[in-house]
């Protein structure tokens, strides 16, 4: 079932929520900053993408399935991601640290997605990165006692839960439209992509993960849980899947 209009309504309402009190002053030590700064800057950069290639892919896909509302839902999803980048940037400004304009991980992902027009690959990539982002932002939240940073992270974590649900719902539509052969191939492609990408994220940000109490073993355990909750259940048998959005009604 396609719920593009419902997601448009959700994203529009969620964008009006103000969960961060910018009147708070950042209270973070220099040693805490040292452990998380590189990753904080890198994720801030990654969250500021204009999403032009994703919008392009969604337009091609929406035209094929005759669901123009899906494009608007994707654009609103991108706006929420940009809000995350804006808030992380404001926090960097508040602690007197620079925003960066380039990062090897961000450059790698941008080059890969530049040529991608497959809605399935886009959706798979977003589910994977957003799953890792949930672990990252929880670790970032736990890495310091700074109330302002904790609020920024909490706001992002609330959004990310809905983002994964939005993308998982779309992946179900995409998977159901496949042939038996392509479903069989996807069952084995999905975990390779998911865990390979997860490892890239770990090695790029392991210091920040560790600062928040997430070592490699714990990170992989959490990512395994997220994989089985989303892609594995999708491809190896549909669960009693209750989207987050449905739970709000």
C-alpha positions, 0 to 999 in steps of 0.5 A: 500500500502506498501512503505518500499523502500520509507521509506528506502530512507527517513530515509537514507536521513534524517540521513544525516541532521545536525540540531544541532549546537554543537558549541553552549554552553548550556545556562540553569539555575540551576532552569530550570535543576532541573525541567527537569533533571529527565525526560531528563535523562529518555528519553535519556535512553529510546531513546538508546534502541538497538531495538533488539526485534522490529527488531525480530518482524519485521523480523517475520512479513516481512517474512509472508508478503514477504516484506524484505525491511520493516526490513531495514526500521525498522532498520533505524527508530531505528537508528534515535531513537538512534540518539535522545538518542545520542544527549540528552546524549551529551546535558547532558554531556554539562551541566555536568549531568550524564546519567542514566543506569536504570529508572522504566518507561524504565524498565517497557516498556522493560520488556513488549516488551521483550515477544512481537512478534506482529507487531500490538502491537509494532506499536500501542505502538510506535504510542502511545509513539511517540505521547506522545514524541511529546508533551514532546519534545515540552514542553521540548523545551518551558521549557528553553531559552537554544538555544542548547536544543531547537535545540536538541528538534526541530530535534527530533520533525521533526523526530517524525512527520515522525515516527508517519506517518511511523507507522500509515501507517503500522497500516493501513496495519495491520488493513486492514488485520484483520477479521471483529471480530478482527477489532471490538475488536481492535476499543475498545482495541486501545483507552484503550491502548493509553490513559492508556499508556499516563497516565503512561507517564504523571505521570512519567514526569509531572514536565517537562510537567508543566515546558514547560507550559503543565498542565494535562488538556492540555496534555490530550487534545493534546493526544486526538487530536493525538489519533483521528488523528491516531488510531480513524480515522483508526479504525472508518473510513479512513480519507483523510489521506495524509502521511507526506512523500507524502507531501514532493514530 
